[in-house]
Amino acid sequence: MLNSNWYALEVPYAPIESQNITNIHYANNTLFYSTYGIEYFESFVITDATGAVVYSNSVLPLSGSIPLNLSSGVYFLTLNNEFSKKFVVVR
């Protein structure tokens, strides 16, 4: 037998950002990063937890690696003054 009752379900919707930093990994004095949906960099800035700029550049590939010697701590990678992601260095 078929039931003719219909039930509505609410499915939570979490939009997927179309542009973001997808991966940050620091190992062997090198920062590895990748992005998704970002077409170019106007600015690529790494700051420490106090807000001090430890690295800045505007001419980098959208995904790649940068040789950096960072101390243990919390850092933030900001692209185009719009997209930001935190990463932690543990030595």
Secondary structure, DSSP 8 states (H G I E B T S, - for coil): -----------------SSEEEEEEEETTEEEEEEES----S-EEEEETT--EEEEES---SSEEEE----SEEEEEEETTTEEEEEEE--
